[in-house]
């Protein structure tokens, strides 16, 4: 049930981010979630989109270095302590979280959290057993 995430390496300079989003927009790619981390010279842009294959193709055609990775998506109630509960499930199983980012659903009182872990299947099984609902690309595309 992994979700495909695009990791795009961009220059850390004025106009770099808008260039990426403009290319995606021109190709009818809808952003579902994004995160950006920067260093002095470049940024790491992480994207969840409605059409990962087209997004990868058009960004590659425009000279961007892209990596597609599988990530875990989990639905968490929008209330204090729920993220901690989900993270504790993975912590107790000694699963390292490389990074995460969250986004709110439009109509529900939930946050969707994207997690990058070493073993998606184990993380998904543990979270499901702990009562959390996993989300799929299909769920994200309905947003």
Order of alpha helices (4+ residues) and beta strands (2+ residues): beta-alpha-beta-beta-alpha-beta-alpha-beta-beta-alpha-beta-alpha
